Amino acid sequence: MSDKGFDAEVLVIGGGPGGSTAAWDLARQGVDVLVLDGAEFPRVKLCAGWITPQILDALELDPEAYPHTISPFSSAVLWVGDTPCRTDYRRPVSYGIIRAEFDHYLLERAREAGARFANENVRTVETGAEGFEVTTREGSTYRAPLAIGAGGSKDPIRRQLTAQAPEERMVVTLESETRVGAERIREHTPYYEVPELFLEPDFNGYAWYFTKGDFLNIGIGRLGDPRIRDAHPRFMEKLRDLGRLTPELEADLTKFRGHPYKIYDSVPNQAHGDRFLLVGDAAGLARHYSGEGIRPAVESARDAAAVARSALERGRFGAADLEEYPQRLTGRYGPQKAPRFDLTRWIPRSWQGRIVEGICRSNRLRRDWVFGKVFLFDPEAAVS
């Protein structure tokens, strides 16, 4: 137990990639960290499970040494209408992982570094002059000088201690991931272990068909649009028409489930306050357009760990003392402000669709802008 009756020096709420990375980074520096999460790991976490080399770099993780499913992707297919547009690369530019395996591995790595773990559900959070206090549904109370919220868009610190702007937009998804066997998957697609992306007809999102070893991951995401329940059946029908789904395969799929999360756009989220820092989806850091959340979670967790160590050394934990953290986020992801010129306001909707379609059909623009700028694949690695 730490000084002043504290149960830890830092409380981390959430054991996903952001929380476990922050805990690992702090624990290996000798900080006493306690991670709280109500789930029993390994636990199912619905997500496309698509990570880039930059995530592995931030995690200091060698893909060759990772002991679980990790499928290297050296190609990607973008469907534009009924046309598959493929881009090939000379080396892996992304990897497919299974979140149940990946998250458990990262949490165990944090525990091996010295972080402690309590399998409890956080009920209330409170910050004051004497410390940060958490109560759980199991009846426990934990106190620390500082807390890191890594519980996603439903993080209790985000929900209870920050205000969400009414105009913030959320990505809404529906996803299913099933172990069906590699041989069986190969029977349904000519693009085994090649991510397939399907643009939504109105370009307000995209769907995917990912094959990762023995696993099949199918999903769809739309930005700020509750009509995803209408878009999902349309996408499933397209997969049936393409032969990606047969009645037998579809019957074995796990149930489609959804979750909303905030993207990093012109509507800012509060990322820190007195005695707390928020990382990943709790801070609304998911990338615009792609919706990727794992990389921002890991990167912001490393930033939060650095700021937390500095605060512990100084013994000061007010919002002003933690101001370095939002500065780091702005330096990493850019300021959250509306674009000076919003072309979507001046270009007719029909023209916007033609422009996007033209970009996606162009080999060079698809390589440089769609996969390069949106999904962060290295354009220099592309096969010309």
Backbone hydrogen bonds, N-H to C=O, Kabsch-Sander energy under -0.5 kcal/mol:
donor,donor_aa,acceptor,acceptor_aa,energy
2,S,6,F,-1.1
5,G,2,S,-0.6
6,F,3,D,-1.8
7,D,143,R,-2.8
8,A,143,R,-1.0
9,E,32,D,-2.0
10,V,32,D,-1.7
11,L,146,L,-2.2
12,V,34,L,-2.9
13,I,11,L,-0.5
13,I,148,I,-2.8
14,G,12,V,-0.8
14,G,36,L,-2.9
20,S,16,G,-3.1
21,T,17,P,-1.7
22,A,18,G,-2.3
23,A,19,G,-2.4
24,W,20,S,-2.5
25,D,21,T,-2.7
26,L,22,A,-2.3
27,A,23,A,-3.0
28,R,24,W,-2.2
29,Q,26,L,-1.2
30,G,27,A,-2.0
31,V,26,L,-2.1
33,V,31,V,-0.8
34,L,10,V,-2.2
35,V,116,R,-3.0
36,L,12,V,-2.9
37,D,118,A,-1.9
41,F,39,A,-0.6
51,I,49,G,-0.5
51,I,95,Y,-2.8
55,I,52,T,-1.3
56,L,52,T,-1.3
57,D,53,P,-2.4
58,A,54,Q,-2.2
59,L,55,I,-1.8
60,E,56,L,-0.6
60,E,57,D,-1.0
61,L,56,L,-2.7
65,A,62,D,-1.4
66,Y,62,D,-0.9
71,S,96,G,-2.4
73,F,94,S,-3.1
74,S,72,P,-0.6
76,A,87,T,-1.8
77,V,195,P,-3.0
78,L,85,C,-3.0
79,W,77,V,-0.6
79,W,197,L,-3.7
80,V,78,L,-0.5
80,V,83,T,-2.9
81,G,79,W,-0.6
83,T,80,V,-1.7
85,C,78,L,-2.3
85,C,83,T,-0.6
86,R,84,P,-0.6
87,T,76,A,-2.6
89,Y,74,S,-2.8
90,R,381,A,-3.4
93,V,73,F,-2.5
94,S,73,F,-1.1
95,Y,51,I,-3.2
96,G,71,S,-2.4
97,I,49,G,-2.6
97,I,95,Y,-0.5
98,I,69,T,-0.6
99,R,97,I,-0.6
101,E,98,I,-0.7
102,F,98,I,-3.0
103,D,99,R,-2.9
104,H,100,A,-1.1
105,Y,101,E,-2.4
106,L,102,F,-2.2
107,L,103,D,-2.3
108,E,104,H,-2.6
109,R,105,Y,-2.1
110,A,106,L,-1.9
111,R,107,L,-2.1
112,E,108,E,-2.5
113,A,109,R,-1.4
114,G,111,R,-1.1
115,A,110,A,-2.4
116,R,33,V,-2.7
118,A,35,V,-2.9
120,E,118,A,-2.0
122,V,120,E,-0.5
123,R,135,T,-3.1
124,T,135,T,-1.4
126,E,133,E,-2.2
128,G,131,G,-1.7
131,G,128,G,-0.9
132,F,144,A,-3.6
133,E,126,E,-3.4
134,V,142,Y,-2.9
135,T,124,T,-2.3
136,T,140,S,-2.3
137,R,121,N,-2.7
139,G,136,T,-1.8
142,Y,134,V,-2.9
144,A,132,F,-2.0
146,L,9,E,-0.8
147,A,275,R,-1.8
148,I,11,L,-2.9
149,G,277,L,-3.1
150,A,13,I,-2.9
150,A,148,I,-0.6
154,K,151,G,-0.7
155,D,152,G,-2.0
159,R,155,D,-2.7
160,Q,156,P,-2.7
161,L,157,I,-2.6
162,T,158,R,-0.9
168,E,165,A,-1.7
171,V,261,Y,-3.3
172,V,222,R,-3.0
173,T,259,H,-1.0
174,L,220,I,-2.1
175,E,257,R,-2.8
176,S,218,I,-2.4
178,T,216,L,-2.3
180,V,178,T,-0.9
180,V,214,D,-2.3
181,G,214,D,-2.3
185,I,181,G,-2.0
186,R,182,A,-2.4
187,E,183,E,-1.0
188,H,185,I,-2.0
189,T,185,I,-0.9
194,V,191,Y,-2.0
196,E,209,Y,-1.3
197,L,77,V,-3.0
197,L,195,P,-0.5
198,F,207,A,-2.8
199,L,79,W,-1.7
199,L,197,L,-0.5
200,E,205,G,-2.2
203,F,200,E,-2.4
206,Y,221,G,-1.5
207,A,198,F,-2.7
208,W,219,G,-2.7
209,Y,196,E,-2.1
210,F,217,N,-3.2
212,K,215,F,-2.9
215,F,212,K,-2.6
216,L,178,T,-2.7
217,N,210,F,-3.1
218,I,176,S,-2.6
219,G,208,W,-1.7
220,I,174,L,-2.0
221,G,206,Y,-2.4
222,R,172,V,-2.5
223,L,204,N,-1.9
224,G,170,M,-3.7
224,G,222,R,-0.7
228,I,225,D,-0.8
229,R,226,P,-0.9
230,D,227,R,-1.7
231,A,227,R,-1.7
232,H,228,I,-2.6
234,R,230,D,-1.0
235,F,231,A,-2.1
236,M,232,H,-2.5
237,E,233,P,-2.1
238,K,234,R,-1.6
239,L,235,F,-2.1
240,R,236,M,-1.9
241,D,237,E,-2.3
242,L,238,K,-1.9
243,G,239,L,-0.5
243,G,240,R,-1.0
244,R,239,L,-2.0
245,L,239,L,-1.3
250,E,246,T,-3.1
251,A,247,P,-1.8
252,D,248,E,-0.7
252,D,249,L,-1.0
253,L,249,L,-0.6
253,L,250,E,-1.0
257,R,175,E,-2.3
259,H,173,T,-0.5
261,Y,171,V,-1.7
263,I,169,R,-1.0
264,Y,286,A,-3.1
265,D,263,I,-1.2
273,G,276,F,-2.0
275,R,317,F,-3.0
276,F,273,G,-1.8
277,L,147,A,-1.7
278,L,271,A,-2.9
279,V,149,G,-2.6
280,G,296,P,-0.6
282,A,279,V,-1.4
283,A,280,G,-1.6
284,G,281,D,-1.2
285,L,280,G,-1.2
286,A,262,K,-1.0
287,R,292,E,-2.7
290,S,288,H,-2.3
291,G,287,R,-2.0
297,A,293,G,-1.8
298,V,294,I,-2.5
299,E,295,R,-2.9
300,S,296,P,-2.6
301,A,297,A,-1.6
302,R,298,V,-1.9
303,D,299,E,-2.0
304,A,300,S,-3.0
305,A,301,A,-2.4
306,A,302,R,-1.8
307,V,303,D,-2.3
308,A,304,A,-2.7
309,R,305,A,-2.3
310,S,306,A,-1.8
311,A,307,V,-2.4
312,L,308,A,-2.4
313,E,309,R,-2.0
314,R,310,S,-1.8
315,G,311,A,-2.3
316,R,311,A,-1.3
322,L,318,G,-1.1
322,L,319,A,-0.7
323,E,320,A,-1.0
325,Y,322,L,-1.9
327,Q,323,E,-1.5
328,R,324,E,-2.2
329,L,325,Y,-2.1
330,T,326,P,-2.5
331,G,327,Q,-2.4
332,R,328,R,-1.9
333,Y,329,L,-3.2
334,G,330,T,-2.3
337,K,335,P,-1.2
342,D,340,R,-0.5
343,L,341,F,-1.0
345,R,342,D,-1.8
346,W,343,L,-1.2
347,I,343,L,-2.3
352,Q,348,P,-2.2
353,G,349,R,-2.0
354,R,350,S,-1.5
355,I,351,W,-2.5
356,V,352,Q,-2.6
357,E,353,G,-2.5
358,G,354,R,-2.4
359,I,355,I,-2.2
360,C,356,V,-2.3
361,R,357,E,-2.0
362,S,358,G,-1.3
366,R,362,S,-2.9
367,R,363,N,-2.0
368,D,364,R,-2.9
369,W,365,L,-2.9
370,V,365,L,-1.4
371,F,366,R,-2.9
372,G,366,R,-0.5
372,G,367,R,-0.7
373,K,369,W,-0.6
374,V,369,W,-1.5
374,V,370,V,-0.7
375,F,370,V,-1.3
377,F,371,F,-3.1
381,A,378,D,-1.5
382,A,379,P,-1.5
383,V,88,D,-2.9
384,S,382,A,-0.6
